[in-house]
C-alpha cells in the first residue's frame, strides 16, 4: 500500500532528518489506528520524531501537522511514552548495549528507593509520588539517559512525570509543586532535550532571584551535560566583576545562560549578552521575581529582548492565585500543572513541631536541641544579618561545627561557605532567608526556625530545605510572641497541617532516614 503521507521536501529542516533506510516505519501508527482507517507507511526516523518542533509544522505534510495539532490540543501526555515504546521495539538491541535497562531490573527486584517510598506511603500517606515508569519512557536523548543513570535517578517524581512530556514538545509550562520534588530537573532535562547548540548563540536563558540558586542550577545543567560536551553553560550574577563576564561572553559564548536578573540585564544592555536567538526562557521561583516590582521590571525588560517565538517555563513551590495571571502574560496558551493544591503543599514526610519560649530562652534551648537531636546537617533560620552573625559566633564558642551565610558577605565568601556546607565539611548552617528558597542540600534533615518567618509562604520554603524528595525530616519553630503565634496559625490553616508542641521525647526514626 503506498504511503498516505507524501515524502518531505528536501528542505534544510529535513535533509538531515529523514533516514529512509532505517526500519522505523511504525512511528506514525500511533496516530493512524486512532485517527484514520488505513495503515500508514512513511519514512520518518526516530531522530526526526524526537527533534521536530511544533513551530516547524508549516514545513510538514498536512496529516502530520494535523496529528501534532491534535496532540497539543488534547494534552496527550502519553504521546512520547507510547511513541517511544513503538520505536524501542525496532532498535532495542542497540539501546541495551549502551544503557542499563533498569525497568526490567525493577520488575525482578524493586529498588531501594521504591521500597522506601512504599514504606513511607504506608506510614505517612503523604510522601512524594514516585512513578514506576522510567526516564527512558520520555523519549530523551541517549546522552541524557546516561547522565540520569550516572546521577542515580531511577524513576521520575510526580512533577517530572506530569511536566517533562509536555515540556519536551516545546509547550509553555506553569508548574507549582512542593519543595524537593525535582522541579529543577524538569526544565534542565527538557531544555537539554530540545536545544541545538550553535556556536556563538545563547539558546536558553534561566533567571532566578539569588546567586546561590543560580550557581546550583548551573551545576545541575553541568551534571546532565556530561555526555553532551558541545553544550556550554555559564552562570552570571552580581558580586563578580562584570569585566570577567564580558570576556567570557566574547571569547567562549555559552549556549545556556543562568543568572540573576540584575546582572543579566546589565550584560544585555551593554550588548555583550545577545538574546535574539533565545528559544527557551525559564523562571525558577517565579513568584519571588514577579511579586517584587523592581525585579519584575528587570525580568520584563529582559523578556522583551528575546524573540517572540520561544518556549517559556515558570516554576515555584508557592504560586498564589493573584500571581498566576501575571505569569500567563509572559506565555502563549500555557500548560498549567499544579501537582498539589495550595492546602497540600507542606511536606508530609516532614515532622513539624513548635516550642513556646521567651526571647532570652532561645539560645539555651537551641544548645539543648543540638545536643539531644540526631542529625546529618541542620539549617537554622534567623531574621537578620546581625542575628545570623551573632548566633553563629555563639555556636562556634560552644564548639558546634557551625557556618554562616547572609547577604552581608561578599559573593566569593558566600559561595565558598555554601560549597563547604553542601560538601559536608560543616554540619550546622546559620542563615537568613537568602537560602530559604530553592537551595537543595540533600543531607539536611532538620530545620530550626530560630526566628519565626514573616509569612506562611516563607515558612513553607524554609522547612522545605529538609525532607527533600519525600525523605524524612524535622522542622522546629520557636514561638516567642503573639505575632509568632498568629503566623503559626496562618500556616496551619492555609496548608491544613497540624503542628504540635515539641514533646519531651521524639522518636529518631520519625525524622532520620533509615
Secondary structure, DSSP 4 states (H G I P E B T S, - for coil): ---SSPPPP--TTTTTT--TTSS-TTTTHHHHHHH-SS-------HHHHHH--GGGGGGS-HHHHHHHHHHHHHT-TTHHHHHHHHHHHHHHHHHHHHS--HHHHHHHS--HHHHHHHHHHHHHS-SPPEEEEEGGGG---HHHHHHHHHTT--EEEHHHHHHHHHHTTT--EEEE--TTS-HHHHHHHHHHHH----TT---EEEEESSHHHHHHHHHHHHHHTTT-TT--EEEE-TTS-HHHHHHHHHHS--SEEEEEHHHHHHHHHTTSS--TT--EEEEETHHHHHHSHHHHHHHHHHHHTS-SS-EEEEEES---HHHHHHHHTT-SSPEEEESS-GGG-S-TTEEEEEEE--GGGHHHHHHHHHHH---SEEEEE-SSHHHHHHHHHHHHHTT--EEEE-TTS-HHHHHHHHHHHHTTS-SEEEE-GGGSSS---TTEEEEEESS--SSHHHHHHHHTTSSGGG--EEEEEEE-SHHHHHHHHHHHHHHT---EEPPSS--GGGTS--
